[in-house]
Amino acid sequence: MQIGKYSFGIGDRFALQGKAQLQAILKAEQQGVEITPVWNKSHREHTIIGTKPSDVRAEADAAVKELGFKGDYFVDADHINLSNVDLFIDSSDFFTLDVADYIGRPASQEDIEAFVKKFDRYIGRLDVPGIDEPIEITGEDITRIASKMLLAVKEAGKIYRHIEKVKGKGNFVIEMSMDETEQPQMPIEMLLVLAAISAEEIPAQTIAPKFTGRFNKGVDYVGDVVQFEREFNEDLAVIDFAVKEFGLTSNLKLSIHSGSDKFSIYEPINKALKKFDAGLHIKTAGTTWLEEITGLAASGGRGLELAKEIYAKALEQIDELCEPYKTVIDIDRSKLPSADTMQNWSSDNYVKALKHEKSCKDYNPNLRQLLHVGYKIAAQMGNIYLDAVRENENIIAEYVTQNIFDRHIKPVFID
């Protein structure tokens, strides 16, 4: 089972927008670009909302059937580990292996020494096509990187083999997640991690590295775009080299856990994909949930009142909501409107504050980030929220499709 060259991870907190999301994929297809949809939802999100992994499979299957979609599609067990993978095995065919807890913890001395011996042939100057300067590698570098990353890769190997026993070899896609580290991976580290993945015989088809800068939820990239572009291009070059050098899966590609809306880096990504003729997997996290709130606000009446109520309760519970996401949000609380102020807002006021249009003077990234992590409030409302979304299906679906296609797919894969 192989995933396509371009793939798009579409998170959907409440499993109501599968059809609208797939419409964006179909619009890309009409422009001659084939993109594989991957519905993703993490164990944490399931726990907060009270859903099951099988609900994501049901949503994806229903959308595909209703729209007559003929391409491949996947359901991602997003950020799983050995403690929860069994919950996802039956319904998922894409597994994002999260071994962040093992990064930085040293493997056994015996394993480290064996790794160094296996790859000491790379000590010296290594020319990697696509990278201007040779990579300088010392024995100390290999030992240091093995001490930091080898145990995590070995843990990923355990998870992979556990899944394989149930689903059978070749019946699912593996993504390696490395984006939970504090520092970005330099070319030498990326190369040796890929060497470790090869040695562990993990048939990874996508790998998510850590990049310089902040990838906060629902807002634009914060960092040096030129530096990001250099790192992204270097990662593409290292992957191309490593696939041939270590016998990794031929379709191995980068994955970006974007947190959604990283508009300022989409052009450099697009250029690099064309330069290297490379594939990409990109995850958009909670963008769809925010489009539901936008649509409710735009609908006026009870929808607007519900959107205001969700924000007011999010303000009350801000500490609790932000805690699990504290490394991927930066909220200036002094710039959040009070609940009383919002009560006087029109639909237009709410939509302008929430919608990610940086040129709009009313856009409020602090409000947007709070609502991004505030889906727990809507989950607590149960059918009150779900029924409101269903009642406003048409306007919300338009927002969802337009957002995914025009603001994400086009600048990354088409323009």
Secondary structure as GFF3:
##gff-version 3
##sequence-region A 1 415
A	DSSP	beta_strand	6	11	.	.	.	ID=ss1
A	DSSP	alpha_helix	18	30	.	.	.	ID=ss2
A	DSSP	beta_strand	36	42	.	.	.	ID=ss3
A	DSSP	alpha_helix	43	49	.	.	.	ID=ss4
A	DSSP	alpha_helix	53	67	.	.	.	ID=ss5
A	DSSP	beta_strand	74	80	.	.	.	ID=ss6
A	DSSP	three_ten_helix	85	87	.	.	.	ID=ss7
A	DSSP	beta_strand	94	98	.	.	.	ID=ss8
A	DSSP	three_ten_helix	100	102	.	.	.	ID=ss9
A	DSSP	alpha_helix	109	119	.	.	.	ID=ss10
A	DSSP	three_ten_helix	120	122	.	.	.	ID=ss11
A	DSSP	beta_strand	124	126	.	.	.	ID=ss12
A	DSSP	beta_strand	135	137	.	.	.	ID=ss13
A	DSSP	alpha_helix	139	167	.	.	.	ID=ss14
A	DSSP	beta_strand	173	177	.	.	.	ID=ss15
A	DSSP	alpha_helix	187	199	.	.	.	ID=ss16
A	DSSP	beta_strand	204	208	.	.	.	ID=ss17
A	DSSP	alpha_helix	225	246	.	.	.	ID=ss18
A	DSSP	beta_strand	253	257	.	.	.	ID=ss19
A	DSSP	three_ten_helix	263	265	.	.	.	ID=ss20
A	DSSP	alpha_helix	266	276	.	.	.	ID=ss21
A	DSSP	beta_strand	280	283	.	.	.	ID=ss22
A	DSSP	alpha_helix	287	299	.	.	.	ID=ss23
A	DSSP	alpha_helix	301	316	.	.	.	ID=ss24
A	DSSP	alpha_helix	318	322	.	.	.	ID=ss25
A	DSSP	three_ten_helix	323	325	.	.	.	ID=ss26
A	DSSP	three_ten_helix	333	335	.	.	.	ID=ss27
A	DSSP	alpha_helix	339	343	.	.	.	ID=ss28
A	DSSP	alpha_helix	347	354	.	.	.	ID=ss29
A	DSSP	alpha_helix	365	372	.	.	.	ID=ss30
A	DSSP	alpha_helix	375	381	.	.	.	ID=ss31
A	DSSP	alpha_helix	383	391	.	.	.	ID=ss32
A	DSSP	alpha_helix	393	404	.	.	.	ID=ss33
A	DSSP	pi_helix	405	414	.	.	.	ID=ss34
###
